[in-house]
């Protein structure tokens, strides 16, 4: 049958071992300190289908980022406007827009979160493997390329 796997929450470990580790939704952090206020685009690309060590692919498997939210790390109010809480579905070897800041927005540091809290975060990054995909034994991997570019 079709199977959906979810990414584990991100574990934060302090350099000072006296503090406890804690979990939080997965995120991407970015900073625009160019001072140009021209905006930016954040895209992600899946670098090929998931494969195991023998080269077997999980044909038709889809990786998705859901429940996107953004938080200013500098308490800036000119929030980027080009994002949606809807699913960002990745396609093999194609850049997919995750978020964009229009001219005059997006300055400073931002955390792009996948889930607003731990409960939502536990179901915010998913891998759907269709029932008709041949599944051979092994550990399947792929890589992602994140690109932050000027929006001009």
Legacy VTK file of the C-alpha trace (Angstrom):
# vtk DataFile Version 3.0
C-alpha trace
ASCII
DATASET POLYDATA
POINTS 152 float
0.000 0.000 0.000
1.002 3.631 -0.260
3.224 4.563 2.662
3.957 8.017 4.099
7.100 8.603 6.143
7.690 11.768 8.185
10.954 13.500 9.038
11.952 13.543 12.686
11.940 16.860 14.496
15.235 18.730 14.550
17.258 18.192 17.731
19.012 21.259 19.106
22.114 20.489 21.142
23.814 23.256 23.060
27.609 23.528 23.026
27.363 23.943 26.796
26.539 20.391 27.892
24.859 21.640 31.085
21.763 22.553 29.024
19.315 19.952 27.802
18.735 19.059 24.193
15.341 19.925 22.812
13.395 19.206 19.659
11.753 21.695 17.337
10.219 21.750 13.856
12.715 21.510 10.995
13.724 24.874 9.591
15.941 26.833 7.232
17.556 30.003 8.539
18.646 32.817 6.252
19.971 36.347 6.532
19.768 39.258 4.091
22.121 41.963 5.335
23.021 43.433 1.935
21.156 46.667 2.715
19.661 46.824 -0.792
16.077 45.882 0.153
15.649 44.232 -3.267
14.214 40.968 -1.966
15.263 37.358 -2.471
14.060 33.890 -3.479
14.600 30.627 -1.595
14.310 27.489 -3.722
15.027 23.818 -3.137
15.860 21.062 -5.602
15.832 17.313 -5.075
18.950 15.926 -6.746
17.430 12.797 -8.240
15.116 10.095 -6.988
15.835 8.231 -3.765
18.211 5.303 -4.373
19.689 2.545 -2.274
23.337 1.414 -2.336
22.588 -0.995 -5.203
21.088 1.821 -7.309
17.443 0.732 -6.942
15.105 3.748 -7.066
11.849 4.448 -5.259
10.035 5.423 -8.457
7.213 7.877 -7.920
8.224 8.754 -4.354
7.367 12.380 -3.509
9.054 14.566 -0.912
6.939 17.456 0.415
7.394 20.369 2.820
4.161 21.452 4.537
2.947 24.022 7.076
5.500 26.673 6.161
5.733 29.656 8.483
8.300 32.393 8.881
9.628 34.107 11.990
11.839 37.186 12.162
14.924 36.640 14.277
15.489 40.423 14.387
11.907 41.534 15.179
11.587 43.064 11.700
8.044 43.723 10.508
8.679 43.763 6.711
7.865 40.054 6.455
8.401 38.227 3.165
5.038 37.714 1.495
5.756 35.017 -1.078
5.040 31.814 0.819
2.175 29.464 1.411
1.276 26.936 4.082
0.286 24.582 1.246
2.599 21.731 0.351
5.843 22.429 -1.502
6.232 19.301 -3.634
9.719 18.524 -4.869
10.418 17.320 -8.385
13.594 15.567 -9.449
16.248 18.056 -10.529
13.905 21.089 -10.650
14.095 24.157 -8.428
10.871 24.694 -6.489
10.055 28.019 -4.825
9.774 27.768 -1.046
9.585 31.455 -0.216
10.182 34.862 -1.755
10.656 38.358 -0.381
9.444 41.139 -2.626
11.220 44.466 -2.978
11.268 46.183 0.434
10.744 42.989 2.467
12.872 40.182 3.835
15.751 42.173 5.310
17.448 40.741 8.384
17.460 37.166 9.642
14.552 34.765 9.216
13.662 31.246 10.253
11.549 29.403 7.682
9.820 26.735 9.780
8.047 23.592 8.641
5.408 23.440 11.366
4.586 26.100 13.943
5.020 23.758 16.904
6.269 20.243 17.642
2.915 18.602 16.946
2.530 20.227 13.526
6.263 19.823 12.838
6.079 16.040 13.255
3.920 15.858 10.097
5.382 18.738 8.077
8.071 17.012 5.994
6.823 13.886 4.302
7.942 11.237 1.855
5.103 9.443 0.083
6.001 6.126 -1.523
3.307 4.845 -3.910
2.029 1.312 -3.545
3.252 0.284 -7.015
6.839 1.427 -6.397
9.208 -1.550 -6.236
10.797 -1.573 -2.800
14.078 -3.383 -2.426
15.878 -3.817 0.852
18.298 -1.034 1.691
18.785 2.485 2.955
17.497 5.003 0.388
19.004 8.468 0.062
19.033 11.568 -2.081
20.280 15.103 -1.515
18.693 18.540 -1.646
20.179 21.776 -2.945
18.881 24.947 -1.290
19.461 28.187 -3.227
19.072 31.713 -1.903
19.154 34.187 -4.771
18.518 37.857 -5.434
14.962 38.402 -6.663
15.992 40.873 -9.374
LINES 1 153
152 0 1 2 3 4 5 6 7 8 9 10 11 12 13 14 15 16 17 18 19 20 21 22 23 24 25 26 27 28 29 30 31 32 33 34 35 36 37 38 39 40 41 42 43 44 45 46 47 48 49 50 51 52 53 54 55 56 57 58 59 60 61 62 63 64 65 66 67 68 69 70 71 72 73 74 75 76 77 78 79 80 81 82 83 84 85 86 87 88 89 90 91 92 93 94 95 96 97 98 99 100 101 102 103 104 105 106 107 108 109 110 111 112 113 114 115 116 117 118 119 120 121 122 123 124 125 126 127 128 129 130 131 132 133 134 135 136 137 138 139 140 141 142 143 144 145 146 147 148 149 150 151
